[in-house]
């Protein structure tokens, strides 16, 4: 067991002092640094290089379904609001075309160990359509047969039921993630998402009957009209449902970037003190109920794969958050989807017109990306170790990258010293360790080693 990760301490005054804008570090460098100079040719080249690795990595596929039947006002995802479910057909035609073209670039003996459907709303597709999509992927990639294979889908309980989940589980889905955000009716009306506990329970019950091994619920604190009293009731209801994982995100109010958020009255948002109180009560309620704090936003029951990976020191992080398969080559399909293949990131066209046009012209829909430098790769590894393992073995790191750590990272260590003085980390020539008080400020600690952190005109969400 990694002791310092098992018993984090929520120091409210300290957390409040470090509540600054910071990246989430689901990638390094982060997506705002992708460039249009990286396109289809560069992606094909990185896939070829990845195939030639002495021990090729497994593949993780992410498929983005951008359509939603109803707008949630807090949402900052790439999505298209429509009641016309006929739009799924033309999208699937292009998605199949992309899957076939990209799969042909990978050696067929490479296993697909992780599959994730995100959105938007993946269950905008009918059960038949989603099953057919899974089968199509299986015809073009070699599905792993290992028991730790993870095939997941994000689902909106308002538009599916237990029978839907059982259908897709029979096709291989073994993990689902359900959006909840808040069960309080006043909050739900303020964000245009009316969803009952009963609807949510029906989907969870269907999943468990179908043998789905992990259920995640998403919550958001900092939403309009939330109070510590109302959110306490939501936490009680969520704990009673007993999901295997719970993700609790802080709402980022950026109406200048996300049009839907302009429907939210900023005067309905909780003040900074209340927002911090919402996070504190979430931590206290979930840990009291037996959930382990995994890291940024994530909690899991002791027997869940994330908790086991934390205990074993194999926890990883990618665009879906904490993961047990982040060492794979991640291949994104669909509008706006992001790939992380070898030493590169790439992102598809972020609008439907651009996505369709490139595929209709027999090209891959890559709109931008980034080839990672040696410095990028080294810092990505360092940041990942701090955020997942909570420590860094400096001597082993020096041997791996052939650097003098104190010299190479002098500026970063200078940034880290005030955090060390505040008790967030302990530092020695041999080790950097995140303390129990630093566990809720992992993003701040990681930012000390981010060479892009001072880039102007890039706005990140609050760290808390």
N, C-alpha and C positions, 0 to 999 in steps of 0.2 A: 504494500500500500504506500502511496505517496502521501506522507502524513500532512504536509503543509497544504495539500489540495483537499484533504478530507474535512477540515474544520476551519473554513474561512471566517473572518471576523468583519462584520459590517460596522465600520467606524463612520457614523453619519457626518460628523464635522469634517473629517478628512475627505470623504467622498464628495461633499458639497464643495470643498475647496478645489478639487480637481475636476469639476464638471465643466470641461472645455470641449470645443469641437475636436473630434478625432476620428480617423478612419476606423472601420470595423475590422480591417485586416483579414477579410475572407480571401484576399489576394495581396500579393506585394510584387511590384507596385500596384496601386489601386487603379480601378477602371478609368478615372479621369485622365490618366496619363497615357492611355492608348492613343495611337496615331494612325491617320489614314494611309500613311506610307506602307503599312503592313496590310497586305491583301491576300487574294486567293493564291498567288504563286508562292508567297512566303509560307502560307499554311501547308500547302502541298509539300514544300521542302522540309518543314519541321516534322511532318508525319513520316516522310521517308527516313529522316535521321533517327526518329524514334524507333522505327522498325529495325534499324541496324544496331540498336543498343545491344550489348552482350547478353543482358537479361531484360528483354522487353517488358514494359509495365503492362498490367491489366488495363482494361478500358472501363471508364465510367461514362455513361451517356445521360445527358440532361435534355429533355424535350420540353420546349416552351409552348404552351397552349394559351394564346393571348386573350381569348374572348371571355367576357363576363356578362352575365344577364342583367346585373344591376351594379351601379357604382357605389363603392364604399368610399366615403369622403376622405378618409385618412390615407388612402392608398397612394404609394409612389411607384408602383410597379408599371412595367410596360404592358398595357392592356387596352383592349378595344371593347367598348360597351355596345352590346347589340342584343335584341330579342330574336334576331333571325338566326336560328340554329342551322339554317341552310348554308351559312358561311363556313361551317366546318368542312364541308366537302371540298371546295377549292383549296382550302388551306392544307388539308391532308394530301391532296394531289402533289402540292409542292414539297410538303414534308417528306413524302415517300421518295420524291425525286432527289432531295438532298441526302437522305439516308443512303440511298443506293450509290450516289456519286462519292460521298465521303467514305463509306465502308469499303469501297473499291481501293482506297488509298492505303488501308491498313492490311497487314498480313493476317490471313484468316485464322492462323493458329493462336492469335492473341485473344484471350478470354474477356468477355464483357462481364464484370463482376458486380457492377452497380448500375442501376437504372432509376432515373427520377423524373417524374412528370410534375412540372410547376406551371405557374401562370401569373396573371389570368386565373382561369378556373379550368383545370383539366377535365372536371366532370361536366363542362359545357358539351363535351363529346358524349354521345350515348355509350352505354356499356359495350354494345356491339362494336362501335367505332374504336373505343379504347383497346378492346381485346384485339381487334384487327391490327391496330398500330403496334401492340406488343409483338404479335406474330410476325409482322413485317420486319421489325428490328431483328427478331430471331432468325429470319431467313438470310440476313445480311451480316450478322455478327454471330460469333460463337458464344452462346450463353455459358457462363461458368456453372458447373454442377456442384460446387462446394457448398456446404451447409451455411456458410456465412454470407452467401450471395444476398445482396440487398436490393430489392425492387420496390420503390416507394412512389406514392402519389399524394399530392396535395388535393384535398377535397373540400368543397363548400357544402356543409350539411343541409343547407336550405334547398339544395337542388339535387340531392341524391338520398338513398335510403340504404337499409341493411342489405337488401337484395342486390343493389348495384355493387356494393363492396364485395359481396360473395361472388359475383360474376367476375370481377377483375382479379380477385384473389385466386380463383381457379385458373386464371391465365398467368399467375406468377407473382402478383403484387403481395408482398409480405410486410410492408410498413406503410402506414398512412399518417398524414398530418392534417389536422382539421383547424381551420380558423375559428376562433371564438372571440378574442379581443376583450369582450366584457359582456356579462349576462344582464347587466342592469338595463331596464327598459328605457330610462331617460338617456343614458349614454348611447344605446343602440339607435334611438331616434336621432340623436345629434350627429351620428356618423352614417346614417342611412343603411344600417345593417340590423334588421330585426331577425333574431335567431333564438329559438327557445332551447332550454336545457333538454327537453324531450327530443327535439330533432337531433341534437348532438348525441344524446345517449343511444338513439336508435342506430346511428351509423357505427358507434363504438361497439354496441352489442353485435351488430352484423359482422363487424371485423373479427371480433373474438370468436364468434361461432364458426367463422371461415378459417380460423387458424392464423390470422395475421399476427405476427409476433411482436410488433411494436406499434403503439399508437401515441402520437404527439398532439398536444393542443397548443395553439399559439395564443398568447395574451399580449395586450398592449397597455402600458401605463402612461399617463399623461394625456389621455383623451378628453374631449370637452365634457363637462358636467360630472367628471369622476370625482369622488371623494374617498377618503380612507375608509369611511363606513360602508359605502356602496361597494367598493372594490373588495373589502373583507368578505362580503356575501358572495361575490363572484369566486373568490379563492376557495371558500368553503364548498361551493357547488363543483368547482373543478376538481378539488381533492376527492370529493365523494365519487366522481366519475373514475378516478384512479388511472389516468393515462400513464404510460410508461415513461414518457418524456413531456416536459413542459418548457416552451420557449417564451420568455417574457421580454418584449422589446419596448424601448422607450420611444414614444411617438415623436417624430421629427416634423415640426410644422414649417413647411417650406412652400407656401402658396405661390411664390414667384416662379417655382419650378414645376409644381404639380397643380394643374388647374382644378381638380376635384377638391383640393384642400381649401379653395376659396369659398366653399360652401360652409366652412366652419367659422363660427364667430370666435375670434381670438380671445374675447373677453370671457368665453366659456371655458377656456383652458385653465387647468389648475396652476397655481403659482409655483415658484421654485421649491418652496418649503413643502407644499402638499405633494408635489411630484416626487420629491426625495422620500417623503413618508410612504408613498405608494410602493416605491421600490423596497424600502426597508421592511414593510409589512409582508411583501411578497416573499422576500428572502426568509423571514422568520417563520411564516406560515408553511412554506414548502419544506424547509429543513425540519421543522417540527413534525411534519407529516411523513418524514422518512426519505425525502428526495435529497440526492447529493447535488451540490453545486458543481457543474462541470467546467464552467468558464463563461465568458461573455454571454449573458442572456439564457443559458441553457441549464436545465435541471433534469435529473433522471433517477429512476428507482435503482437500487443497488444491483439488481440482476439484469438491467438493460445493457445492450452492447456498448453504449457510450461509457457507462460506469465501469464496465469490465476493462475497456480500453484505457480509461484513466488510471485504473489500478495497475494495469500491466505496463503503463508507460508507452502505449502505442497510439494514443489519441492524436488525431490530425485535424486539419481545418481546411475547408475549401469554400466555394461560393454558396453552398447550402448551410454553412456554419460548421459546427463540429461534426466529425465523421470518423468512421473506421476504415474508409477506403480512399482517403485523399491522396495516397501515393500513386493512384492510377493516372493515366492520361485521361483528362476530362474532355469530352467532345460534346459541344452544345449544338442542338438542332432547333430550328424554328426562329421566328422573328426575335431579334435582340439577344439571342442566346450567346453565352460566352464559352469559349473553349480554352483549356490550358493543356497544351500538348508539348511535351519536352520543355525546352527553354523558351516558350512563347505563350502569349495570350492573344486571343482573337475574338472579335464580336461580330455577329451578323447584323445586317441592316436593321435599324430600330423601328422602321415603319413598314407596314404591310405592302405598300406600293413598291418600295425598293427591294424588299425580300422577294416578292413575286417576280419582278422584272429580271433580276439577275438569274434566277432559276429558269425562267422562260427563255433566257438566252444561253442556256447550258453552261452557266458559270456558278461557282460556289458563292453564296451571298455574304462573303466577308466584307465588312465595311471599314474596320479598323483593327488595330492590334499592337503588339509590342514584342520585339525580340529582346529577351532578357540578357543583360550583361553579366559578367562574372560577379560584379559587385551586387547586382540585383539578386542573383541566385544565393549568394552568401548571406545577404541580409534577410532574404525570405526564409531561409533555413533558421537563422537566429531568432527572428520574430516568431516563427512557428513553434520553436522549442519553448520560448518563454510563455506563449499563450496556451500551449497544450500540456507541456510537462511542468511548467512553472519553475524551470531552472535551466541553466546552461553550464555544461562542463567546459570551461575555457580551454584547458589543455587538450582535450579531445578535439575541440573546434579548431584550434591552431594546427593540429596535426592533419586534420581533414583538408583545410584550405591553405596551409603553408603561409600563415600570416602571424605577425606579432600582434596579438589581440590589443594590448594596451596602446600600441602605437597606431594601428590601423583605425581603431574605434575611439581614438582620444576625444574627438568632439562629441561623440555619442555618450561616452562615459562622463564627460563634463555635464551634459544634459541630465544624466541619471543621478548625479550626486545629490541634488535637492530632494529627489524621491527617496534616496537612501536615508537622508537625514530625517525625513518624515516617517521612516519605518515601512515603506512599501517594498523595499528590496534589501537584501544584504549582499555585499560585494566583497570578494577576495580575489587575489591573483588566480585562484583556481576555479572559482564558482560564482555565478550570479544566481540568487534564489529569490523568488517572489515570496513574500511573507504572507501570513494569514490576513493581515490588514491590507495587503496589496492585491488580493485576489479579485476584488471588485473594480480594480483600476488597471486591468491588464492592457487596455488600449492605450492608456497614458504611458505605461512602461514601454510598450512596443514602439511608441512614437519617438522615443529617444534615439532609436536606431534607424529611423526612417529618413533617408537622405532626401526625400521629396517633400518632407513635412512643411517646409517653408514656401512651397510653391504658391504664388499669389493667385487670387481669383478662383480658388477651389474651396467650396464650402462643404464641410462634413457635418454629420449629425452630432448631437451632444454625446459625450462619453457616458453620461448617466441618464 
